[in-house]
Amino acid sequence: MATRTCAERVAQLERQQKAQRKNIDNNEKETSVLGKRNAELQATVGKLKELVDDLKSQLQSKDLRESETNAELRRLRYFRWQQESLVAFISGEQQKAGAKTHTQRPLLEEQIRLPAETEVVEKLDAHARLQLLMLRRNVCVNRVFGVQRTLELMDIEEKTLQSYSNNAKLEKSPVKEMKQRLREIKTRRRILQIELEEADAEVDEIEMQMRNFQMLAGKQEATDDELKLGDILTTQMQTLLDHMRIQQARQLKELTTKHDKELADMIQHIQDLNARHLETLGKVKLRLRTKVLELHKREQLHVRLKGQITVLQRFFAKNMNAQLTIDQARRIVRHVISEARKLKEIAEERDQTENTPETQTIDDQSQQKQGTTDVKKKKRKRKRKIVDSLGDDRLMYVADRVSAEWKQLGSLLGLSNNRLDLIDIDTTGSDDDRAFIMLQTWRREENGKAEQLVAALQQMAREELVLIVRPMKDAEVAPPAANDRLTGNVRMKDAGSGRTPGLSTVPRLPIIASG
């Protein structure tokens, strides 16, 4: 009946073990899925950052183009005002000149006929041509400025396309389109350079003509009407400039407010995206840590179940191969208890009597020597245990040297992959810190010994660390001789290079099995 119960228990534990393995596999799959999700979120954040950088660059280019457009608009308005003023001036002078020639026509017919152009007409013609040349020069300068700005923008676009075509891993069709666009930009650039040279030559020619007309106009005397007209033009120009300055300041303020608002909205959107990403990342990390903890607990439970199965199997084997009866076991226990009581009585009598050399018997001397031997043995074992123990200084030295190979060392020491992943998640810092925490966990949970660490380091081919970790053997225990079993004497053993003291062992109490 007991055998059947044990077999059922073993079968039940095996079923539980299979279920635990299945759960562990499912949790590992979920962990891998969560890791992939985390990588996708990080890639999404990187793309969003690139998008934000592109939007910022587009906004800056937009601001630059808008400022250039406003400057161009101001130039065109000023040129228009100059043209209108010049037309008004020419029409007024022509009317005055026409009235004077009409009143003097009879006199002119009687006298010597004058040439077609009088002094006023020549004067008017010189000033008008000068104004027209100035207007034409300004138009040419504006054209030169526009061509130069277009060339700068084309250079920027060409550099951007070249960087994208050299660095980005794109398909064939976008690369062909970029190369086609680069060829078009280069062709357009050559045409604009030719136009720029022509415009510069035209500006030089106009400036030369302007200098000639200025010299011609400087020789003539300015009349009162011209001075009044100059004052009127100056006043009108000042008024127009003030009005344009106020209007441009208002437009600039509106544009600045608009751009600040757009920039604030974009910054807020980026902050919201970062907050959501951090929140999602925290949740994923928490779920991952929970899964790893659950895997670790199930692995520990699996180890316990495996141990229980082993114990039950051994117990089952002992029950099948048992030779002693219950009565025989009871007799052995009673005999051991009686021997212990006798030893206790002997110890009490020895404490009561005076321990002098004259009154001590041979048995007392042998027991005293045996007790001294036991005390020395305990001290020697305690010293060896202290020497063989792994302190934090040794573990820290090994962790500093192992560093990035701490997971390999943990696997060789017997720690599971889930336990190593849990240490990796919980520990914040460098690989040295993770290695030190792993060694402490192994020493605490697995009751690690120096010999195990030495074997793992030898498998990793780290012989330079073995000398630091290897336990020091100061004493060597020699087997007891036949005449030292009862006396407990300390004798010396020759190890070849020196003599080391050895301790004799005390024989165990005999187990008497009554038949």
Residue pairs with C-beta under 8 A, 6 or more apart in sequence:
2 319
3 316
3 319
3 320
6 312
6 315
6 316
6 319
7 316
9 312
10 309
10 312
10 313
10 316
13 305
13 308
13 309
13 312
14 309
16 305
17 302
17 305
17 306
17 309
20 298
20 301
20 302
20 305
21 302
23 298
24 295
24 298
24 299
24 302
27 291
27 294
27 295
27 298
28 295
30 291
31 288
31 291
31 292
31 295
34 284
34 287
34 288
34 291
35 288
37 284
38 281
38 284
38 285
38 288
41 277
41 280
41 281
41 284
44 277
45 273
45 274
45 277
48 270
48 273
52 266
52 270
55 266
56 266
59 259
59 262
59 263
63 259
66 255
68 149
70 248
70 251
70 252
72 142
72 146
74 244
74 248
75 138
75 142
76 142
77 244
78 138
79 135
79 138
79 139
79 142
81 237
81 240
82 131
82 134
82 135
82 138
83 135
85 233
85 236
86 128
86 131
86 132
86 135
89 127
89 128
89 131
89 229
89 233
90 124
90 128
92 229
93 120
93 124
94 124
96 120
96 225
97 118
97 120
97 121
97 124
100 120
101 108
101 118
108 114
117 125
123 217
123 220
126 213
126 216
126 217
126 220
127 217
129 213
130 210
130 213
130 214
130 217
133 206
133 209
133 210
133 213
134 210
136 206
137 203
137 206
137 207
137 210
140 199
140 202
140 203
140 206
141 203
143 199
144 196
144 199
144 200
144 203
147 192
147 195
147 196
147 199
148 196
150 192
151 189
151 192
151 193
151 196
154 185
154 188
154 189
154 192
155 189
157 185
158 182
158 185
158 186
158 189
161 178
161 181
161 182
161 185
162 182
164 170
164 178
165 175
165 178
165 179
165 182
222 230
285 425
288 425
289 422
289 425
289 426
292 418
292 421
292 422
292 425
293 422
295 418
296 416
296 418
296 419
296 422
299 416
299 418
299 419
324 513
328 513
328 514
331 512
331 513
331 514
332 511
332 512
332 513
335 511
335 512
336 509
336 511
339 509
346 367
350 364
350 367
350 368
353 359
355 364
355 368
360 368
366 486
366 487
366 488
369 487
369 488
369 489
370 486
370 487
370 488
370 506
372 488
373 488
373 489
373 490
373 503
373 504
373 506
374 488
374 506
376 490
376 503
377 503
380 475
380 477
380 503
383 474
383 475
384 473
384 474
384 475
387 471
387 472
387 474
388 449
388 450
388 471
389 450
390 439
390 443
390 448
390 449
390 450
390 453
390 469
392 440
394 468
394 469
395 436
395 439
395 440
395 443
396 436
397 465
397 468
398 435
398 439
398 453
398 457
398 465
398 468
398 469
399 406
399 432
399 433
399 435
399 436
399 438
399 439
400 432
400 435
401 462
401 464
401 465
402 409
402 435
402 462
402 465
403 430
403 431
403 432
403 435
404 431
405 460
406 431
406 434
406 435
406 438
407 420
407 424
408 460
409 435
409 438
409 456
409 457
409 460
410 419
410 420
410 423
410 438
410 442
411 417
411 420
412 455
412 456
412 459
412 460
413 442
413 446
413 448
413 452
413 453
413 456
414 442
414 446
414 452
415 438
415 441
415 442
415 446
419 441
420 438
423 434
423 437
423 438
423 441
424 434
426 437
427 433
427 434
427 437
439 448
439 453
442 448
450 469
450 470
450 471
451 471
453 469
454 466
454 469
454 470
457 463
457 465
457 466
457 469
458 466
475 500
475 501
475 502
476 493
476 495
476 500
476 502
477 502
477 503
477 505
478 491
478 493
478 502
478 503
478 504
479 502
479 505
480 504
480 505
481 491
481 504
484 491
484 504
485 504
485 505
485 506
485 507
487 504
488 504
488 506
489 504
490 501
490 502
490 503
490 504
491 501
491 502
491 504
492 499
492 500
492 501
492 502
493 499
493 500
493 501
493 502
